[in-house]
């Protein structure tokens, strides 16, 4: 699998895997799938696996509609293989969990390369929240492996400030108050010793579902 990862990564970096049509929808799907893959690999919590499985049909449908569908399906197959290794690591004592998590991060890195392959655009509140959630999931995996990124930690701090300011700037009313309350719960789950991943993600899900549409 490592050779396949290297090959697809080289194609991505060489620009041979073009950006998909309807890129924003695919980006959101990729970020959500990657987040749940990382959350499950960090915890073994079947609730994350249930959400992961629930996203798969619509994501596969999105991929099938892209001009570069064959290449994207290869990437998706790598993802599925990695997920099976993580499942096995949590259910079978003879499977190396750290190695499975490390491979998860490698495939997740390919997702990141695909997501970031286009020209950068100004992020909205929804984009920033998805990025924060993804970085927290990545950091949880890093802690499991004994490897943490100072760059990710710095970006998490920036996003916490930016998202809080954006939410506070929404029009006053019950909707904003509810979002700010959920944001407060989310921030309480982000503890210095390690984020409480399930309550954190529950607030992420609520906010993504109730943010004002762009």
Beta strands, then each sheet from edge to edge (+ up, - down):
end
